[in-house]
Amino acid sequence: MAAVLYTRLGVVWVKAHRHETPLGCVHDVVVVFDHSDRKCRWWVERVLVPRLTNPSRPLRVHVPAISEGGWGRHSSAHNSASEGAVWLVLVSKAFGAHHHAVASFRQALRETQGRPSGLVLVTWGELTKQTLECGVRELVGTRQHLPVTAPLFWDRLLYLLPIPSALASRRRSLIAAFRFRSLSDVTCDESANTRTSESESQEDDLDRLRL
């Protein structure tokens, strides 16, 4: 229900504060997948990234290019510019046999220790034993795991990912306005109570004078 309220009705305050990307982080989402899987790669490039970067709810998505040296020259850039971003790991059948994909996944596990919401696992089709044993098995069935065939997949995925910066600013403004209004209401109530007390005190004084 919360996912539908957020994605279809724009109710941004249903998401916890942890879903906002930290200030200074230039990416909201870092995508990891098996680049050797052609179908998976096509889905990431033609479906996933366009949906996540839709102008109505644009997320800053980073898909690192995998070189022979793993992250290679992207490693330092990722560590500094994407710290705090959510890792979106797309696991397909032979994911466990792809060295660079597994290395990136393990890096994601290290960087999100103590921050479970920092990693989202999307599973694609039936997984091999090798893929499950590379660390995937422990996440299957958790709140951060989402099969690509799950009902309301896109609503649930967007709900697990950070709030886009534009919506996050709107959310902060709404919360600030609500707090200011609440504070104003309290101040007005206190002022009214003070005036009432002063009026009652003055009436008591008049009563004593009459006596």
C-alpha positions as CSV (number, residue, x, y, z in Angstrom):
1,M,0.0,0.0,0.0
2,A,2.8,2.5,0.9
3,A,4.6,1.7,-2.4
4,V,1.4,2.5,-4.4
5,L,0.8,5.7,-2.4
6,Y,4.3,6.9,-3.1
7,T,4.6,6.0,-6.8
8,R,1.1,6.7,-8.0
9,L,-0.2,9.4,-5.7
10,G,3.1,11.1,-4.9
11,V,2.7,10.8,-1.1
12,V,6.4,11.2,-0.4
13,W,6.2,11.4,3.4
14,V,5.4,7.6,3.6
15,K,9.1,6.9,3.0
16,A,11.5,7.1,5.9
17,H,14.3,9.6,6.0
18,R,16.9,6.9,5.2
19,H,15.6,6.8,1.7
20,E,17.1,10.2,0.9
21,T,20.5,10.3,-0.8
22,P,23.1,12.0,1.4
23,L,24.2,15.5,0.4
24,G,27.3,15.4,-1.7
25,C,26.5,12.0,-3.3
26,V,26.2,12.5,-7.1
27,H,24.5,9.2,-7.7
28,D,21.2,7.9,-6.3
29,V,21.6,4.4,-7.6
30,V,24.5,2.2,-8.7
31,V,23.5,-0.7,-10.9
32,V,25.4,-4.0,-10.9
33,F,24.6,-6.9,-13.2
34,D,26.2,-9.6,-15.4
35,H,27.4,-7.7,-18.5
36,S,27.9,-11.0,-20.4
37,D,24.1,-11.8,-20.1
38,R,22.8,-10.2,-23.3
39,K,19.1,-10.3,-22.4
40,C,19.9,-8.9,-18.9
41,R,22.0,-6.1,-20.4
42,W,19.3,-5.2,-23.0
43,W,16.7,-5.0,-20.1
44,V,19.0,-2.8,-18.1
45,E,19.8,-0.4,-20.9
46,R,16.3,-0.3,-22.6
47,V,13.9,-0.8,-19.8
48,L,15.4,-0.3,-16.3
49,V,17.5,2.8,-16.8
50,P,14.8,4.7,-18.8
51,R,12.2,3.9,-16.1
52,L,14.4,5.1,-13.3
53,T,15.4,8.3,-15.1
54,N,11.9,9.2,-16.1
55,P,11.5,13.0,-16.0
56,S,8.5,12.8,-13.7
57,R,10.7,11.0,-11.0
58,P,14.3,11.2,-12.2
59,L,16.9,9.2,-10.2
60,R,20.6,9.7,-10.9
61,V,21.6,6.3,-12.1
62,H,25.2,5.1,-12.5
63,V,26.0,1.9,-14.5
64,P,29.8,1.4,-14.1
65,A,31.6,0.1,-17.1
66,I,33.4,-3.2,-16.3
67,S,37.0,-3.4,-17.4
68,E,39.5,-6.3,-17.2
69,G,40.6,-5.0,-13.8
70,G,37.2,-5.0,-12.2
71,W,36.0,-1.5,-11.4
72,G,39.3,-0.3,-12.7
73,R,39.4,3.5,-13.1
74,H,35.8,3.7,-11.9
75,S,36.7,2.4,-8.4
76,S,37.9,5.6,-6.8
77,A,35.2,7.7,-8.5
78,H,32.6,5.3,-7.1
79,N,34.0,5.3,-3.6
80,S,34.0,9.1,-3.4
81,A,31.1,10.2,-5.5
82,S,28.6,7.4,-4.8
83,E,29.1,6.8,-1.1
84,G,25.7,6.5,0.4
85,A,23.9,5.6,-2.9
86,V,21.7,2.5,-3.1
87,W,23.2,-0.5,-4.9
88,L,20.7,-2.1,-7.2
89,V,22.1,-5.6,-7.9
90,L,20.3,-7.5,-10.8
91,V,21.1,-11.2,-10.4
92,S,20.4,-13.5,-13.4
93,K,21.0,-17.2,-13.8
94,A,24.8,-17.3,-14.4
95,F,25.6,-14.2,-12.3
96,G,27.8,-16.3,-10.0
97,A,30.1,-17.3,-12.9
98,H,30.8,-13.7,-13.9
99,H,33.9,-12.6,-11.9
100,H,33.4,-8.9,-12.2
101,A,29.7,-9.1,-11.3
102,V,30.4,-11.1,-8.2
103,A,33.3,-8.8,-7.2
104,S,31.0,-5.7,-7.5
105,F,28.3,-7.5,-5.5
106,R,30.7,-8.2,-2.7
107,Q,31.8,-4.6,-2.7
108,A,28.2,-3.6,-2.4
109,L,27.8,-6.0,0.6
110,R,30.8,-4.4,2.3
111,E,29.8,-0.8,1.7
112,T,26.2,-1.4,3.0
113,Q,27.0,-3.2,6.2
114,G,24.8,-1.7,8.9
115,R,22.7,-0.1,6.2
116,P,20.3,-2.8,4.9
117,S,18.3,-0.3,2.8
118,G,21.5,0.5,0.9
119,L,21.2,-2.6,-1.2
120,V,18.3,-3.9,-3.4
121,L,18.5,-7.4,-4.9
122,V,16.5,-8.0,-8.0
123,T,16.4,-11.6,-9.2
124,W,15.9,-12.5,-12.8
125,G,14.7,-16.1,-13.5
126,E,16.0,-19.3,-12.0
127,L,19.4,-19.0,-10.3
128,T,22.2,-21.6,-10.4
129,K,23.7,-23.0,-7.2
130,Q,26.9,-21.2,-7.9
131,T,25.0,-17.9,-8.1
132,L,23.2,-18.6,-4.9
133,E,26.4,-19.5,-3.1
134,C,28.2,-16.2,-3.9
135,G,26.2,-14.4,-1.2
136,V,22.9,-14.1,-2.9
137,R,21.2,-16.9,-0.9
138,E,21.3,-14.9,2.4
139,L,19.4,-12.0,0.8
140,V,16.7,-14.0,-1.0
141,G,13.4,-13.6,0.9
142,T,14.4,-10.5,2.8
143,R,12.6,-7.1,2.5
144,Q,15.3,-5.9,0.1
145,H,14.8,-8.8,-2.3
146,L,12.4,-8.3,-5.3
147,P,11.9,-10.9,-8.1
148,V,11.4,-9.2,-11.4
149,T,8.1,-11.1,-11.8
150,A,6.7,-9.9,-8.4
151,P,3.3,-8.2,-8.4
152,L,3.6,-4.4,-8.6
153,F,7.3,-4.8,-9.4
154,W,7.9,-1.2,-10.5
155,D,6.0,0.4,-7.6
156,R,7.8,-1.8,-5.1
157,L,11.2,-1.1,-6.7
158,L,10.8,2.6,-6.8
159,Y,9.7,2.5,-3.2
160,L,12.9,0.7,-2.2
161,L,15.1,3.2,-4.0
162,P,16.0,6.7,-2.8
163,I,13.6,9.7,-3.2
164,P,14.7,11.8,-6.2
165,S,16.4,15.0,-5.1
166,A,13.5,17.2,-6.4
167,L,10.9,15.2,-4.4
168,A,13.2,15.0,-1.4
169,S,13.3,18.9,-1.3
170,R,9.5,19.0,-1.5
171,R,9.3,16.4,1.3
172,R,11.6,18.5,3.5
173,S,9.6,21.6,2.8
174,L,6.3,19.9,3.7
175,I,7.7,18.6,6.9
176,A,9.2,22.0,7.8
177,A,5.9,23.7,7.0
178,F,4.0,21.2,9.2
179,R,6.4,21.7,12.1
180,F,6.2,25.5,11.8
181,R,2.4,25.3,11.8
182,S,2.4,23.0,14.8
183,L,4.8,25.3,16.7
184,S,2.6,28.3,15.8
185,D,-0.5,26.6,17.0
186,V,1.2,25.7,20.3
187,T,2.4,29.4,20.7
188,C,-1.1,30.7,19.9
189,D,-2.6,28.3,22.5
190,E,-0.1,29.3,25.1
191,S,-0.8,33.0,24.4
192,A,-4.5,32.4,24.6
193,N,-4.1,30.6,27.9
194,T,-1.9,33.4,29.2
195,R,-4.5,36.0,28.3
196,T,-7.3,34.0,29.9
197,S,-5.3,33.6,33.1
198,E,-4.6,37.4,33.2
199,S,-8.3,38.1,32.6
200,E,-9.4,35.8,35.3
201,S,-6.8,37.3,37.7
202,Q,-8.1,40.8,36.9
203,E,-11.7,39.7,37.6
204,D,-10.7,38.2,40.9
205,D,-9.0,41.5,41.9
206,L,-12.2,43.5,41.0
207,D,-14.3,41.1,43.0
208,R,-12.0,41.6,46.0
209,L,-12.3,45.4,45.6
210,R,-16.1,45.2,45.6
211,L,-16.0,43.3,48.8
